[in-house]
Amino acid sequence: MGALTDEMRQRIRSCDRLSGEDLEQIIEYMAADPSGAAEAELIELAGRDRWAKVIGPQLARYTGLGVDPDYTLPTMAEIEEKAAEFLVPGFIPRGTITTLVGDGGVGKTAVWCAIAAAISRGDQPFFVQDEILPGEWTIGAAGNVLVFSGEDSAEHVLKKRLKDNCADMSKVSTMLQSDPRFARLEFGGDLIGALIRRYRPALCIFDPIQSFLTDRVDMGSRNAMRRALQPLAGLGEECGTAFLLVCHTNKRDAASGRNRMADSADLWDLSRSVLMMGRSNDRVIMYLSHEKSNYGPLQQTALFKLRGSRPEFVTYTDKKDEDFVAEKRRPRAAPAQDEAADFWNRTLAGGEKTKKEIDEEARAQGISAASLERARKDLINKGAISFGKRGKQGETVYKSTGQK
């Protein structure tokens, strides 16, 4: 390692609480000089008394080695086995990192505001419907939420979006960008850890992740992101907090899934769950695709549309981010009639649907109006589906007859 910068020397002389990255630099600086001269230089720089009382103990805590180090480790027989717990069933596990990834302008802020609002009410967000909830799940208690945004103003944007999503505003806390402490909000720093331990939130959101990385962290550098984010994983286990990190996609052509995540393999690896957002071929319909899950099966992709800043669930699909990206790369041929017929059968299996609902779901799944109509006529002729009118407006309603 090269010479210490003037900025680093100043922090050693005067800063009472060094960041994890500062301590890493000190450790590397001393390790590069086995003669001990580097350590002697640092002690002289800090002052012997300050080194013994301030910096030395921080190094000991950071490395896990105190004055009387304890090298005992628990055996697997002594460790209590625990099942994974979910804040959002199937999608967001407690005590770990989940990442929300999407192109600019697809509504990432609206989605995480909807998630934050639901947690503050003790409810589930729009993309978790009764049909996919595990049978033993019940609505939990309302939880505290911390949100940190390096892009959107809390006064001008976030408060309105949270209100639009019916958040319990007394349970959502943030730090204004005008707060002098905001510049100290960095992964691996003491301030984030102190706030998490103070509020012990059920959910903590960082948007975007780049705003909370120091200038010394290169997202594309192997292991750099791991060192920066590893303290979050520890905080999650300690406080039971689920972390939702929001990041943009990269601009690689034809990339999907893992390869679209902001040029950081470490971020994908550290995340226990990954959600990816984008637009379907129908530009009005958005998708939220569950791309990674370490604690259970992948959940179905939720299709939704935005009503102002409030996401509105449309339906589920088995398509993933890769499928939607592929559709954008090539013109989609009209689906075959049997595909449209399968859609009719699946859609009506759960009960009757209005024509408007069917048309909307078909459009979201890329089924053309022509194919939908041909399949409808064929299924009516076969006696597989029937239709009628209801209400004063004479709305057309379809249902399955149960015949093949």
N, C-alpha and C positions, 0 to 999 in steps of 0.2 A: 504494500500500500504506500502511496506517495505521502508528501508532507501534508500536515493538517492545514486546512484553510484558515484564514484570519477569523472568519465567522465561527468556525468550530472552536478555535482557541478562545474566543470571547465567551462562548457558551460554557466551556470548561471552567473559565475563571469566575463566571458570575451567575450562571443558571442553577437554581436549586433543584429543578426537576428536569432531567434530561430525557429526551424521547427514546423510544426503542431503537430508532435508526442512529441516534447519537451514540448510544451505548454499543451498538454493533460496530460503529467506526472505531471507537476506543479499543474494543476487543481485538479487531483486525489489526489496528495499528501496533498494539503490543505484541500480538502473535507473530507479526512479520519481523520482529527483532528479538530473537532468542537470548541476546546478550543482556537484556534487561534495561538497556539504555533508553528505550522508548518509554517504558513505564516510569523510569526516574525523571524523564523529561516532563511527563504528564503530571507527576506529583509536584514537581517544582512549579509548573504552570498554575496548578490549582491551589497550591499551598498545602503543606503537609497536614495541617489540622483539618482543612476543608476536605482534602482527599479522604482522610480517615473517617470523618463524620458524615459527609454528604455523598461523594461520588463512589467511594468504595462500597458502602452498603447497597447503593443502587445497582452496581455491577454484580454484587453477590445475589441480590434478589432476581436480577434479570437472567443470570446464568443458572440460578437454582442452587448455588453453592454458598452457604453461609459460613460463619466462622467455624461452626461445628456441623459440617455437612452430614446429612442423613442419606445414606445410599440404599436404604431398604426400599423394596418395591413389593406391591401386593401380588399375590399369585392369582391366577384365574379362578381358583377355588374360592377366594375371598371376595371377588368382585361380584356385586349383585347384578344379575341380568335384568335389563329393562327393555320394554317394548318402546318403539318410537312413538312419540306423541305428536299430534298435528294441531297447529293453530287453525289452519284451513284444511279440512279433511282431504287427504290424498295429494294436496298441492303444496302446502307450506308447513314444513315440520317445525316444531318448537326447538329453541336452543341451537339453531344452526343457520347457515347462510342459504338464502334463496336469491336467485338473480332473475330480474325481469329485463328482457332484451327486446329492442325494437328499433325500426327506422325512425328518423325524425318525422314528426307530424302524424304519427299513427295513433296518438292518444295515450301514451304511457302514463302521463301525469293523471289523466282522468281515471285510468284503471287503478293506479295505486291509491288515489284519493278514495275511490270506491271501496278498496280493500281496507284502508285505514278507518273509514267511516263505519264499515260493518263491524270491525273488531271493537271499535269504541262503543257500539250498541250491544255487543254480545250476540251478533248475528253472523251470517255467512255472506260472502260477496256474491255478486250477480252470477258468476260462472259456476257456482255450486248449487245445483238444483236437487230437489228431493230424490229424483230418479237415480242419482249416482252416490247419494250419501250411504255410508255403511249403516246397517240396521241398528247398531248399538249406539249410534251417535245422537247426542242431544245438544241443544243450544247451550253454550257455555256462558260464563259471566262476562260482562263487559270488561275490556282491558284497556290499560293506558297505552298510548301510542306516542312515539317521538318521531318527528319528521324533520329532516334536514335537507334543504334544497339550495343548491348553488346556482340555480337558473331562475326559478320562478319566485316572485316576491310573495311573502306570506300575506301582506296587506292587500295587494292588488289582484292576486290570482288564487292562491291556495285556500284562503278562508272561504271565498265564494264557492270554489269547487267542493270543498268539504261540506259546506252547508247544502249545496245542491244534492249531495249524496246522503243527506240526513245524518251527518256525524253528530255525536255527543261532543260538542266543542270543549266541554270542561275536561275531557279525557285525552285531548290531543294537544301536545306541547311542541314548541319549536324554538329555534333561535333565529332572531332576525338577522339578515345579512348586514344590517347597520351596527349590530352589536360588535364591539371591539374584540370579543372573544371568538368571533366566527372564524377569524384567520387561523386560530389555533385548533380548529376542528379537523384533525387529520388522523387517519388510521395509524394505530400504534402509539398515538399521543395519550397523555394522561387525561385530557379533558373529556374525550369520548368515554373512556372507562369510568370516570367519576360521575358523568351524567347517567350512564346506564345503571350504575350501582345506586344512584340517588333515586331514580324513578322506577327502576325495575319494570320496564314496559313489556307488554306482551309482544309488541311489534315495534321495530325501529327501521325507518326508511332513509336511505341516502340516495339522492338524485341530483346529478349523475355521480357515479362512482369517481369519475376523474376529478371532481371538485374537492375530494377529500384525500387525495394522494399527494404526497409531497413532490416537489420538482425532481427529487432524486430517484423517484420510482418510474421506471420505464415499463409500461404495461406489456410490451412485447418481449421483455427480458425474462428468460426462464428463472424462476424462483424469486424474482423481485416482488411480484404480486403476492406470492405465498408468505414472504416475510412481513409484508404490509398488512395482510388480512388475517394472519393466524391469530393475533390477539382477539379479533372479533369472535372467532370460534370458541376461544376460552371464555370470553364474556357471556356468550350464549349459553354454554353449559353451566356457568356459575349462576346466572340470573334468570335462566329460562326464557331468554328473549329470542324471538325469531327476527333475523335481519333480512330485509329486502333491499338488495342493491340494484339500482337501475342503471343500465348502460345502453349506449347506442350500438348499432351494428356497424361492421366495417363496410367498405364499398366494393368488396370483391364480387366480380361477376359470377353468377351461377352458384355462389356459396349458400349453404343452408345449415341449420342446426349449429353444431359446435364451431364450424368454420366461419360463422357469421358473428361470433361473439367478440367484438372489439379487440381482435388481435391478441387475446390473452388466453393461452391454454391453462394457465394456473387458475384463472377465475372460474373456468368451467370445472376444473378438477376440485377446487375447494367448495364449490356450490353443491349442496346436497339435493337441490331441486332447481330446475331451470325452466322458466316460462318465456316463450318467444311470441312476439306480436307482429302483425302485419295486416295488409289489406288483401282481401280476396279479389278475384277477377271482377266481381261486382264491387266497385269502389266504395259503395255505401256500407258493405258488410266487412267487419274486421274479424280477425281470428286471434285467439289466445291458445297457443299450442304448448302442451306439457312435454318438454324435450328430454328431461333427465329427472330421475327419481332414485335416490339411493335407499329409500326406506319403504318402498312399495311399488306397485305397478304404475305405469304411466296412465294418466287419466285422459279421457276423450278431450278433443279440442272443442273449445266453446266458440261459437260464432255469435257476434253481437254487433250492435250499431250504437252510435252515440246520439243521444238526445241532449243537445247542448253539451254539458260536461258530465252527463250521467250515462254510463254504459247500460244498455238494455239487452238482455239475453234474447237470442233468437232460437238457436238449437245447438245440438252437438253433432260432431262429425268425426270420423276416424282419420281424416286427413291430418298430416303433420306439416311443419314448416317447409320441409323439403318438397312436398307435393304442391303447396301454394307457390313456392319459388319456381318450380318447374313449369307450372301453368303460365306464369308470366313470361317465361322464355320462349314459349311457342304458342301459336294460336290453338285454342282448344276446339277440337272437332265436336260436332253435336253428339251428345250421348246417344247410345243405341236405345231403341224403344224398350228393350227388356231392362235396361238400367233405370229408365224412368218408371217402369212398372214396379220394379223393386222398391223404388222410392215411395210410390203410392202405398204399397203394402206395409212398409216399415212405418211410414208416417201415421197411417190410420190404425196401426195395431194397438196404440195406446188410447184410442177413442176417437170420436168425431172431431173434424177440423173444418174451419171455414175456408172458403176459396182463397180469401186474402192470406190466411196463415200458410196454406199450402203453396201458393205462388211465391211467397216471401222465402220460405225454407228451400224451395226448389232453386230459386235464383241464387241463394247463398251457397248452395252445393254445386252450382255450375250446370244445372240441368236446364236445357233450353225450353222455352215456352212451347215450341212446336212438338218436341219429343214428349213433353208432359201431356199435351192435348191428345196426341195419338195414343199414348198409353191409357189415358182416361177413357177414351171411347172404347178401346178394346176391353178394358176391365169392366165397364158397364155392360157391354154386350155379353160378356161371359158371366155376368151376375156376381162378380167379385166385390164390386163396390156399388153403393147407391147414393143418391143425393136428394135433398129436399130444401125447403125454404123455412126460415124461422125469423121471428121478430117482426116488428112493424115495417122495417126496411126491406124485408124479404131477402135476407142475407142467405146465400147459397152455402149449404153445409154438406160435407161428404162423410160417409162412414163405411167401414168394412162389413160385408155380409158374412164373412167367414168362409166363403166358397173359394176354391182354387180356380 
